[in-house]
Each structure stands twice: as structure tokens, then as C-alpha cells.
Amino acid sequence: MARDNVRKGREYEKRAGRYLEQEGLKILEYNYRCALGEIDIVAREEETLVFCEVKYRTDTRKGTPLEAVDSRKQRRLFLSAMHYMMKAGLTEVPCRFDVIGIQGDKLQHIRNAFEGY
């Protein structure tokens, strides 16, 4: 079951990545991992780094996909993004945090979904 969820998650991340590319973003990396957490998609839009969390839900029994990115998850994304920027030597580059929620066939993209901590 867990492996199937990972496989499905990767499929939805690729779908979100294709969407972002259609919107003009350049995908830099999928599934960036560090000790602080994971970032589903790291992209660039012009001079801005975009750290994107992708959430999928089949139904809303556990809430919407966008509701799943709570303050705890936001903090982990922020810390992971800071790690990425330091490691890549990009500490002076502007960045933002986006969330893509996928429910069934519907994809919703929230640009600048939250501010850093």
C-alpha cells in the first residue's frame, strides 16, 4: 500500500510539473530532500525560485488537498527551502511558496500560498 501511494504521489507531482512548465516555469528538481524535510518541486519563474508542494485527495473526508498544507507543513517547507538555497548558493534570490492541490481531475494552483517563517 505505501509503495502504491509513493508511486501515485510521483505521478501527481509529474502532472503538477507539466502544468507548471505550461505556465512558463522551469523545473529544476523533483523531490528535493534534506534532514529538514522534502520539497516536491523546485522551479524557477524568471528570477524567482518557486518551492511547490503538491497534494492529492480522492475525496474531502480528510479535507481538501490545499487544507493539508497546514502551518506545520509550511514550516518544514520553509526550512527545507532555506537549506536548498544555502546549499545552491542562492541566498539572495527571491523565492515564493506555491501549493498545487489535485482532487480527481481538478488541479488548483495557489501562487504565493504562504510567507516564510
N, C-alpha and C positions, 0 to 999 in steps of 0.2 A: 504494500500500500504506500509506504513512504517513498519508495523509488518511483512509483507511478506519479505521485504528487510532484516530485522533483522534475520529472520529465514534462509534466503538464506545465509546471511553472516556467521551465525553459522555453516551451513553445509560446506561452503568452508573452514572455519577455522579448522573444524574437518578433512577435506580432507588433508589440509596442515599439520596438526598434525600427521596424519597417515604416510604421506610422510616423515616427519622429523624422526619419530620413525624408519622407514625402513632404514633411513640414519644413525641410531645409536644414535640419540638424545633421551633424556628422557624428556617428557613433565612434567613440574612442575605445570603449571597453564594456564588456558584459561581465557581470558578477565579480566586481572588484571586492576582494576580501582582505581584511586585516584583523588584528586581535580585537578591534573595537566593534566590528560588525561587517555587513555586506551592503554594497550598493548594486542594485540590479543593472542600471545602465548609467554609464558616464558618457556624456556627449558634449559637443561644442556647438554653440549657435553664435556665429560671428566671433566676438572676443570673449563671450561668456561661457564658462563651464556650467554644464547642467547635470545635476545629480538627480536621477529619476528612480523612484520607487514604483514598482508595478504590482498591483493587487488584482486578483481574480476571485470572483464568487459565482457559484452557480445559482444561488438564491440569496435572499436577505435575512435568513434566520439568524445569522451571526452578524448582521449589519451589512451595510453596503461596503464595497471594496474601498472606497475613499475613507470611510469611518475606521477602517482597520489601521490606518496610519495615525495612531494616537501620539500623544506627547512623548511617551517613552521611545517609540519607534523613531520619531522625528529627531530626538536627541542622539540616538545611535547613528542615524544617517548623517547628522551634522558632524559628529566626531569622526566617523569614517571618511567623510569628505575632507575634513581638515587633514587627516592622515594622508589621503591621496594627494592633496595639494602640496603638502610639505615634501612628500617623497618625490613628487614630479617637479619640484622647484617652481611651483605656480602660486605661491602665496599672495602675490599682488594682482592676480587675475580675478575679475568679478565672477561671482557664481550665484546660482539660484537652485532651488529645490522644487522639482516638479513631482506630481503624482499622476499615474495613469491607472484608472480603475476600469476593469473589464468585467462586465456582467452579461453572460450569454454572448450575443454578437455586438453588444453596445460597448464602445470604447469612449471613455471620458478623460480628457487631459486637463489637469489643473496646473497652469503655469504659475510659478512662484507660490506654491501651495502653503509654504510656511517660511518663517525667517529663521536665521541661525540662533544658536543658544549662546 
